Amino acid sequence: MNRSAPFALTLLCLAASGAWAQSAPATPPVAPAPVQPAAPATAGEVQKVEITGGKASEVEERRRSTAAKIIVGRDEIEKYGDSSVGELLKRLPGVTIQGAPGRGGAIRMRGLGSGYTQILLDGERVQGGLSLDTLDPDQVERIEIIRAPTAETGARAIGGTINIITREGFTRRLNDLRLGLGFENGRYQPSASWSRDDKLGELDYKVALSAYRNERADASTVRTVNATEDRTETPSSVGRSRGVHLTGRLQSRGTGGDALMLMPLFIHSQGDNQRRSEFEPGSVGTLPFVRSENDNDWGFTLARLNGQWRAALGEGRMELRGGLGEARNRSHTLRTEFGSDQGGDLHYDDASRSTERTLNLNGKYSLLMENGHSLVTGAELDQARREEARDQLVNGQASSADFGENLQARSLRSALYAQDEWTVNPNWSAHAGLRWEGITTRGEGQDSPSRSNRSSVWTPLLHAVWKPEPKSQDQVRISLTRSYRSPTLNNLVGGTWRAKGNNSETNPDRSGNPDLQPELATGVDLAMERYLSAGGMLSVNLFQRQIQDLMRTVTSAETQADGSVRFVARPQNIGEAMTRGLELEAKFRLSALWPEAPALDLRANASLFQSRVEAVPGPDNRLDQQPSGTANLGADYKLPGLPVTVGGGFNWTPGYQTRLSATQSVIQARKRVIDAYAMWQLNSTMRLRLSGSNLAPEDYETSNVTGSETATTVAQGQVNWRLQLEMKL
């Protein structure tokens, strides 16, 4: 582990222990006054304002939840003016973002990605290739981070669950406009978003619309060294993207909390990328080509309509949800390799397109019983149909070796669950659940027979909270759970995609595996929490997951139908694995602990991770490129006597190496990201924000090691500035 990790962890522990010691041990937390006085309303409406309120109510909701949960509300989302949900998530405990700093990437909890983290949008699984990094935070009402699975949210969450809830229905009239302008390395990135919350007769409605255009330049070097070669490639690219996002909510309210809602969602984005690459003079060995030109254009469209109906049924409440949607992806790449080692110039024409249609129906019945039990039972049914097509030409001719170019696949998922949450006594609360889930997948390629796969999983779940005193600020959580990770459609029934150029262990074909089984994980979580006055809190969380039937892509030599032997990368179940970790979090106002200190809002978290894959020899036989830890430190301060608030954050992930097999490894350099912002409240309806992302940028280095060959990529870091004007119309 990087030597800086224990030092950062020690600093966080000292800050947390100091805050723990200075807080009153037996006084219940005092909720601060609301930021804005509530308008005269009925009792039911007052309760609704408290649930969706400011920072204090979010902390209080976290404290009352039996299952471990972190809630990020609208106030905190607006505070930093992030341009994407990914930027917002990277500050949260245990959340990491893959890829180079400032460039976004896969969102991971506890360092685990590729299906270990369950991503929900309004409680539904994200499908169709939607990237959360493209969502505008202005369309988000709140974010829930659920560390251990529950029967209701689903058990496909070995790493945890991130539930992103879009802006809710009418609470008060709003008409907000935001205009932003980003700047990076001489290129501009304009954006605009508008949201309106109002009534239309007896109907409440919410609409949020945003549009953006990005242009970014990237440069890197790729050095490949093996027994006979030492060559350096210098690729550079310019990428442009633009898009529009629309979300809405139309709601009819009845008596007693009855409601009918329609929630449309539309996202469209498209862009292009020009990449140029050449080898530096003086390279040793045979060059695959002298230089290359790569032109790509792409598009993504997602349209979805969700509906929800809630009504009293007997002594309980029934909720029915349904949705249908379609997602389309397309990509077209023209690539020319000049002076190829295969003789002359090579011209590649690669076009791919996919369509995924989804339909889901969910029902839930909730019953609050006289003995304090809160019982929830439900059923879910999801169907997905996916079609893929790909055309590959080399010098204008179809590649005769390619097969499986067209793929049709469908999946059907059904689930039944029941959970009960109750207060055992003033000191103990419990939450027990049982969930069954079954998935059937069937698909066929152009030249391959129909393949099917069926799996089902029972997942018992138990959560408990213990308070030394009923009104104590301290509490202890424990969770015993079973969770799983299901194979993707492509991993199960995908056709075989032939590699461009010469087939080798470092450039293999890729294929699916219809015999894949889901990973099963048995987990335990133990947390200690203290809730401070003014919405502060401290927590220490320990977790462990024992995984069976781990899935990992393995490259091996396979004999083909024509008798030839080719290297093929194919997902397989390779055995058992384990991961464990420690997560620390502290959030408080400095003046609440030391009255003479400035009113500085501090937030800090640090996580340490460890994992081991039994089938891979050590050292560094960790799970899915999981780092050894991550840390965040941030502060916000309103300047006395001025309508100006300033703040900043530091995000750090140490470098690490992942051993994928006896001959393959991936090496990731450390990531250090510094962000800062200043917000000027011009008047009661207008404010101006200047933010800088990835200040003090560093080049980001990654290496892939296969046998005696090492390919190292160094990407140049960039600073991004953003100026945003926020208005209430």
Beta strands, then each sheet from edge to edge (+ up, - down):
strand 1: 69-72
strand 2: 95-97
strand 3: 107-109
strand 4: 117-121
strand 5: 124-125
strand 6: 140-146
strand 7: 160-166
strand 8: 174-184
strand 9: 187-200
strand 10: 203-225
strand 11: 230-233
strand 12: 236-253
strand 13: 259-278
strand 14: 291-313
strand 15: 316-338
strand 16: 346-368
strand 17: 374-394
strand 18: 397-398
strand 19: 406-425
strand 20: 428-445
strand 21: 451-466
strand 22: 474-485
strand 23: 509-510
strand 24: 519-531
strand 25: 537-548
strand 26: 551-559
strand 27: 565-573
strand 28: 577-589
strand 29: 600-613
strand 30: 629-638
strand 31: 644-653
strand 32: 656-659
strand 33: 664-668
strand 34: 671-683
strand 35: 686-695
strand 36: 700-706
strand 37: 709-715
strand 38: 720-728
sheet 1: 1+ 6- 7+ 4+ 5-
sheet 2: 2+ 3-
sheet 3: 11+ 10- 9+ 8- 38+ 35- 34+ 31- 30+ 29- 28+ 25- 24+ 22- 21+ 20- 19+ 17- 16+ 15- 14+ 13- 12+
sheet 4: 11+ 10- 9+ 8- 38+ 35- 34+ 31- 30+ 29- 28+ 25- 24+ 22- 21+ 20- 19+ 17- 18+
sheet 5: 11+ 10- 37+ 36- 33+ 32-
sheet 6: 23+ 27+ 26-
end
